[in-house]
Amino acid sequence: MDQGTLQGIGTILAITAFLGVCWWAFSSHKKKDFEEAAQLPFSDEQESPQNKDK
């Protein structure tokens, strides 16, 4: 195997990993989880014991 073949195999592996992450992120069964996570910054936070003293 020469260097070009190894680079080609590395490129194919990188593209496969990228497409796998895209498929996972945009799959419909994860939509509910992502919608819940998107609302976390807007949820009411409970006061921590340090903030009650002030």
PyMOL commands that set and color helices and strands:
alter all, ss='L'
color gray80, all
select helices_A, chain A and resi 3-26+28-42+49-52
alter helices_A, ss='H'
color red, helices_A
deselect
rebuild
show_as cartoon
